[in-house]
Amino acid sequence: MSPLPAVTKPKSWQERIRESRLGTLSVLAVTAAIVIGGAYLMDRPTAAASGLQAIELSGPTNGAPPKVGSPAQDFTATTVDGKKVSLSSYKGHPVWLTFGATWCAACKAEAPDIQAAYKKFEPKGVVVLSIFIREDSATVKDYADRIGLTFPKVADPDTRIASAYRVYGIPAHFFIDSAGILREIKTGGQSPEQMDAALTAISG
């Protein structure tokens, strides 16, 4: 004679509520983790981006992160030629703020194109200000003189400027209009066509 099937005791209303709460909390926890992770990756580009060289920042992250449509954060620095500059001193001119380094392969690859774009858009008042991360002025000047970069260059050995702009990977490009408003952020190596389009947008 076969045994009778076991009878499952119906769950009490207290058990059903408890299980329902645990399920809801689990779903909320997973959702929150996905949202937080997505926000982190949006603020911190990864080396998976085209030609992007990841870097570690050591300077203070002063002020709010750069945001398209908001004023670009001002800073003061000294170029490798000994000239004091500030972002605000270029107000009235479109500014292409680039971050790179002489040890970054993608940065070196796009440097001649940056120079060519600068010469093309200089008559329209465009200023290129290039920040070289974790390097001293002598190294940057020697490199720039050898390959013929004629726009202003600033050494950022302690990542002070890069940290303020939350530059977690290079090359990084910030396109600022003549009113000092950040209009576009691009990371990774840029083609000449991409450079032209971004510069046309802020200088047209």
C-alpha positions in Angstrom: 0.0 0.0 0.0 1.6 3.3 -1.1 2.0 6.0 1.5 -0.4 8.9 1.5 1.1 12.2 0.1 2.3 14.6 2.7 -0.1 17.4 3.5 1.5 20.8 3.2 0.4 23.0 6.1 -0.9 26.4 4.8 1.3 29.3 5.7 0.1 31.6 8.3 -0.6 35.3 7.3 2.4 36.3 9.5 4.7 34.0 7.5 3.4 35.3 4.1 3.9 38.9 5.2 7.4 38.1 6.4 8.4 36.4 3.1 6.8 39.2 1.1 8.8 41.8 3.0 12.1 39.9 2.5 11.4 39.6 -1.2 10.7 43.3 -1.5 13.8 44.3 0.4 15.9 42.0 -1.7 14.6 43.5 -4.9 15.1 47.0 -3.5 18.7 46.2 -2.5 19.6 44.8 -5.9 18.0 47.8 -7.6 19.9 50.3 -5.4 23.2 48.5 -6.1 22.6 48.7 -9.9 21.7 52.4 -9.7 24.7 53.3 -7.5 27.1 51.3 -9.7 25.8 53.0 -12.8 26.2 56.4 -11.2 29.8 55.6 -10.2 30.7 54.4 -13.7 29.1 57.5 -15.2 31.3 59.8 -13.1 34.4 57.6 -13.4 35.2 56.6 -17.0 36.9 53.2 -17.4 39.9 52.1 -19.5 37.4 50.3 -21.8 36.7 53.7 -23.5 38.5 54.1 -26.8 42.2 54.8 -26.2 41.6 55.7 -22.6 44.5 55.5 -20.2 43.3 55.1 -16.6 45.0 57.3 -13.9 44.8 57.7 -10.2 44.1 61.1 -8.8 45.9 62.5 -5.7 44.8 66.1 -5.6 41.7 67.4 -3.8 38.4 67.2 -5.6 37.3 70.7 -4.9 33.8 71.9 -5.9 31.2 70.0 -7.8 32.1 67.7 -10.7 32.1 69.3 -14.1 28.6 69.3 -15.6 27.6 70.1 -19.2 25.5 73.3 -19.2 27.2 74.7 -16.1 30.1 77.1 -15.7 33.5 75.4 -16.0 35.5 75.5 -12.8 38.1 78.2 -12.8 41.8 77.5 -11.9 45.1 79.4 -12.0 48.3 77.8 -13.2 51.7 78.5 -14.8 52.5 77.3 -18.3 55.7 75.5 -19.1 56.9 78.8 -20.6 56.5 80.6 -17.2 53.3 82.5 -18.0 50.6 82.7 -15.4 47.1 81.7 -16.8 43.6 81.1 -15.5 40.6 79.7 -17.2 38.6 82.9 -16.4 41.2 85.0 -18.2 40.1 83.4 -21.5 36.5 84.4 -21.0 35.2 85.8 -24.3 37.0 83.0 -26.2 36.0 79.4 -26.8 38.3 77.1 -24.8 39.4 73.5 -25.5 40.7 72.2 -22.2 42.6 69.0 -22.8 44.2 66.5 -20.3 47.0 64.2 -21.4 50.6 63.1 -20.7 53.7 62.4 -22.6 53.7 58.8 -21.3 50.1 58.2 -22.7 50.2 56.5 -26.1 46.7 57.7 -27.2 47.6 61.3 -26.1 50.7 61.3 -28.2 48.9 59.8 -31.2 46.3 62.7 -31.2 48.7 65.5 -30.4 49.5 66.4 -34.0 45.7 66.5 -34.7 45.1 68.8 -31.8 47.9 71.1 -33.1 46.3 71.1 -36.6 42.8 71.8 -35.2 44.2 74.6 -33.1 45.8 76.3 -36.1 42.5 75.8 -38.0 40.3 77.4 -35.4 42.7 79.9 -33.9 41.4 82.6 -36.3 38.0 82.1 -34.7 39.4 82.9 -31.3 39.6 79.3 -30.0 42.1 78.8 -27.2 43.6 75.4 -26.6 44.9 74.8 -23.0 46.6 71.5 -22.5 47.1 70.0 -19.0 49.9 67.3 -18.7 49.2 65.0 -15.7 51.9 63.8 -13.4 54.8 65.5 -15.2 57.1 68.5 -14.6 57.3 71.6 -16.7 60.8 70.7 -18.2 59.6 67.3 -19.4 56.4 68.8 -21.0 58.3 71.7 -22.6 60.9 69.4 -24.1 58.2 67.1 -25.6 56.1 70.0 -26.9 59.1 71.7 -28.5 60.2 68.5 -30.2 56.8 67.8 -31.8 55.8 71.5 -32.4 52.9 72.1 -30.0 52.4 75.9 -30.0 49.3 76.3 -27.7 49.6 76.9 -24.0 50.7 73.9 -21.9 50.5 73.4 -18.1 52.2 70.7 -16.1 50.0 69.1 -13.4 52.4 66.9 -11.4 50.2 66.5 -8.3 46.9 66.2 -10.4 45.5 69.3 -8.8 43.7 70.5 -11.9 42.8 67.0 -13.1 41.3 66.2 -9.7 39.1 69.3 -9.8 37.8 68.1 -13.2 37.5 64.5 -12.1 39.7 63.2 -14.9 40.0 59.5 -14.2 41.3 58.6 -17.6 43.3 60.4 -20.4 43.0 61.7 -23.1 40.1 63.8 -21.8 38.6 66.9 -23.5 36.4 69.7 -22.2 34.9 72.1 -24.6 33.9 75.4 -23.1 32.1 78.3 -24.9 33.0 81.9 -24.9 30.7 82.6 -21.9 32.6 80.0 -19.8 29.9 77.3 -20.0 31.0 73.7 -20.4 29.3 72.4 -23.5 30.8 69.0 -24.1 33.0 66.4 -22.4 34.8 63.7 -24.4 37.1 60.9 -23.2 39.5 58.8 -25.2 41.3 59.6 -28.4 39.5 61.9 -30.8 39.6 61.9 -34.6 40.2 65.1 -36.5 36.5 65.0 -37.6 35.4 64.8 -33.9 37.7 67.6 -33.0 36.3 69.8 -35.8 32.7 69.1 -34.8 33.3 70.0 -31.2 35.2 73.2 -31.9 32.6 74.3 -34.5 29.9 73.8 -31.9 31.6 76.2 -29.4 32.9 78.7 -31.9 30.2 78.9 -34.5 
